[in-house]
Amino acid sequence: WNWAEETGNFGGSEVWSGTRYGRLEEGCIVSGVASGWQNEEGECVRRSPRAQLNGVLPSWLVVAEEIERTSDYEGADGIRSKLEYALGHGAAHMMIGGDMGSLVSPRDPVFFLHHCFIDRLYSFWQDYHIVHNTGVAVNSCGGLRTCNALGGLGGMAQDWIGTLDVEEHCVPLPVSRPNTCLAYQGRAEAGWQSHVCATIVGGIELGTCAVESLAIGEAIDSEGCHAHIDLSEELNTEWLKNMDSMHEEVGVGVVRPWTKKLEEAKVAFADIKKHTSSQIAKPPSSEVEKVLCFRCSDRWFRAQCADSPLP
């Protein structure tokens, strides 16, 4: 679920309909695919959404910009830290709350929508730098200890990262003995198709244009699109604390305390704040722009989005 495409209306997304993943409201999930679900202890699967939902997570334009301009994997300003901390991972968990805001977050089926999107962003980062031949080492997990082994599962994590095959438009895996080739199938949401915004939203989504090909990024100044990046940072900090506390409760232990992770998170957030602070904020010219939280109705926006950096 590309929540970045509707950050201005996160709480009103179709994802939360009674025919999909159930309403985003306090208490047990009583509608959608998880209606009436219970955990192994006989308790219901719960949500506890925050009062502020819209405009907290970064827009699709901001996310794509960060992916394109980030050249390192490791480090506080690398793509790992940005995806883990500053580009919405932890904040989204806490915004939904309940089971999603805890160590048992996979009990809520929305967990899988969220984590598939985070994984897809990493894939986007890999593909972009390979196609543009930027020289970034996209097939490495840096100095992470998990690069050497997959815990009790056996095997090497490095074997499951892989590199985009530009001709086949997929990643052969496992690296040591490829027997499959994985790729994300991009899609533009149907709701954008009749609007001029389809050019940029669908272009980034499908890989037919790059953010760097756009002349300028203009933010939207509206009630649901104020850049609540400070709130996003607060929620991420809460998420880090929660994870440490719950790991200790179940006796798993903590390898890196949340305070150390917070140091990295602050650098990642500061980098994004600095980059987005120069954006010009203008009133929305359509309802679609209120949802996207960036301006995309000018003719030059369409004209400048014509290249094809990704397969």
N, C-alpha and C positions, 0 to 999 in steps of 0.2 A: 504494500500500500504506500504509494508516494504521497505521504501526508504533507510534504513540502509544497505540493501543488495546491493545497487548500489550507494553508496555515491561518489564513484570515477567517476561516470558518471551520476550524478543527472540530469543534463541538457539534456542528451541524452536518458533518460528513455523512454520506450515504452508507458508509461503513457501519454507522451506529443505528441503522434502520432495523425494524423488527424482523425483516426477512433476510438480514445478513448477520452481523455479529452482535446484535442486541443493543438496546438503548444504553447510552453512557449516562448512568445515573447511580446515585448512592444505593448500595445494598446488593442483594443477590441478583444475578443475571436471570431475568425471567422472560426474555424474548430472544429471537435469533438462534443461531446454530448452537449456542451454549446454554440455552434455556433449560433450567432445572439440573444442570450439571452439579455433581458433588465430587469432592475429593476423597481420598482414601480413608479419611476420618469421618465421612458422612456429612461434611460441612459444604455449604453451597460455594460456588465460585463467585467472588465479590468484586465490585468496582467501587471506588470512592474518588470521583473526579474533583479536581480543583475548581475553584470559582472562576479563575482566569484561565481560559483555554485558547482563545483566539489571539493570534499574533505573537505567541510565546516562542514557537519553533521557527527556525529560519525559513525563508521563502525558497522556492526551487531555484530562483536566480542566484541567491546567495550561496546555496549549497553547491551549485554547478561552478560558480566562480571559484570557490575554495578548492574544489577538486582540480580544476584546471591550473590554478596558480601554486598549488602545493607540490613541491618537488621531492620531498623526503618522506620516507616511510616512518622512520624512527625519530625520536626527539619530541620535545614539548610542542613544537610547531609542525610536526609531521602529520601525515594523514591518519595514522593510528590514533593519535591523541585527539585530533579534530573529530573523527568519527565517533570515538568513544565518549568524548566529553562535550565539545562545543557545538556540534552539529545535530544535537537533538536526541541522542540515544537515551541518556539517563533522564533527561527532562520529560520525554514522552512517557517513560515508565511511571514517573511520579504524577504526571498530569492525569493519567487514567486511574492510578491508585488502586487500592484494594490488593488483590493478588498480584497485579502487574507491578506494584510498587514494592514487591518483596522478593525473597529468594525463591519463591515458588511461582514466579511470573509465568512459566509455561502452562500453568493451569488455565489461563485465559487464552483462547484461540487467537486473539489479536496479537499476542506475543509473536506468533510466527509471521504475521503480516509485517510487523515492525522489524523483526530481525532479518527477514528476507530483504527488506528495503535497505538496511544498513549494509548487508553483504553485497547487494547490487551496487551501492555507491562505491564500495571498494573495487568492484569489478570495473565500474565506470572509470575510476582513477587509473587502474592498470591499463585499460584499453586506450584511454586518451593519450597517455604518455608513450605508449608503444607506437600508435599510429602517427603521432607527431614527432617521433624519434627524438625525444627530449634528453635521452641519456639517463633517465631515472631508473634505478634498479627496482622494478615493479614485481619481480618474482622472488623477493626475499622478505622474510619476516624479521629482519634486523637482528638485534641481539637478544630477542625474546627467548626465554628458556624453553617455551613451548615449541620453538623452532626445531629443537632437537628430539623431542619425543611427544607423542600424543597421550601422555599420562598412562593410565592403565589399558588404553586401547591398543597400544603397540603401534609401530610404524613411525615415520618421520613426518612432522607437519609440513616441512618444506616440500615433500612429495605431493602435497595436495594444494599447493598454491598455483603453480603453473604459469604459463605465458600465453598470451593471445596468439593464435595462428591467424594472421591477417588475411590470408587467402580463404581459409575455411570459416573465418569469423566465429571462432570458438576456442576454448582452452582445453587442450588434450590432457587427460588425467587418468591415473596418476602419472607423474612425470617419468618415473623409472620404467614403467611398462604401460603406456597409454592403451586403454581399452574403451574409452568414451571421450566425447568432446562436448563440453558444456558451454552454453551461451544463454544470456538473458534475451528474451523476446520483448523488445520495447513496444509500447503501445501508447497512443494518445487517447486520453479520456474522451468519450463521446460528447460530453458536455461542452468541450472546447471547439468542436468541429465547425460550428456555424459562426464562430466569432473570430475576429482578426487575431486574437491572442493564440489561436491554434497554431499559427506559424512559429512562434517562439516556444510555446509550451510543448507542442508536439515535436518541434525540431530538436529540442534538447532531449526530450523523452526518447525519441527514436534514433538520436545520434546523427541527424541530418544537418545540425548546425552547432556551433560552439559559442559559448558565452563570449569568448574573446573576439568573435566576429561582430558583436553588437557594438554600436557606437558609444552607448552609455547605459548604465543601469539606474533607473529612477525608482525610488521607493514610493509607497503610497502613504499619504497622510490621512488616515481615517481611524475611527474608534477601534476597529478590530485589527489594525495593522501597525499600531505603534510598536516599534521594535523593542519588545520586552526582553531584551537579551540579558538584562540583569536578573530578571525573574528566572529565566532559563538557567542562568548560572547558579542561582540559589537552589533550584530544584535538582540540578546535577550534584551539588554538594550534599544535599539531603540523600540522594540516591547512593552516593559513595559511602556515607555514614551508615545507611541502612544495611548495605551489603556486608560491611565489616561486622556490624553488630550481630547480624543473623548468622554469618559464618561461625562466629565465636559461640553463639547459642547452640548450634548443632554440633560443635566440636570439630569443625573442619579446619579451623585455624586460618590465619591471614598471612600471605606471603609478603605483600606490600601494603602497609597500613594506608588508610584512606587519606591521611594527611600528606603522604608522599604523592599520591595520585592527584591530590588537590593542587599541588605545586605545578604539575604539568597542565592541569585543567585551566589554571589561571593564565598561563602563557597562551594557551590555545584560544581562550575567550578574548584575551587582550588583543591578539592578532586579528581576530575577526571584527572586534569593535573598532579597531583602528581603520580597517579596510572599509567597513560599512558606514563609518561616521561621515565620510565625504560624499555619500549619496544624497542627491537632491530629492526631497519629499514633496510630492504634488498631490492635489486632490484626485480621487479616482474618477475616471470618465465613464465607468460602467460597473455593473454588479460583479462581473467576472474579475475585474481588477481588485475589487474589495476582497475577493477570495484568494487571489494569487499574491496579493501584497506587493506587486510591482507593476509599473506602467508598461503597457505593450500595445497601445492603440495608435501610435504615430506611424505614418507611412515609412519613415526611414527605418523603423524597427523591422518591418517586413523585408525591406530591400537589403539590409545589412546581414540578414541571416540566410545566406545562400550557399555556403560551402558545405562540404561533407567530411568532417574530420574523423568520424567514426563509421565503421561498417554497418 
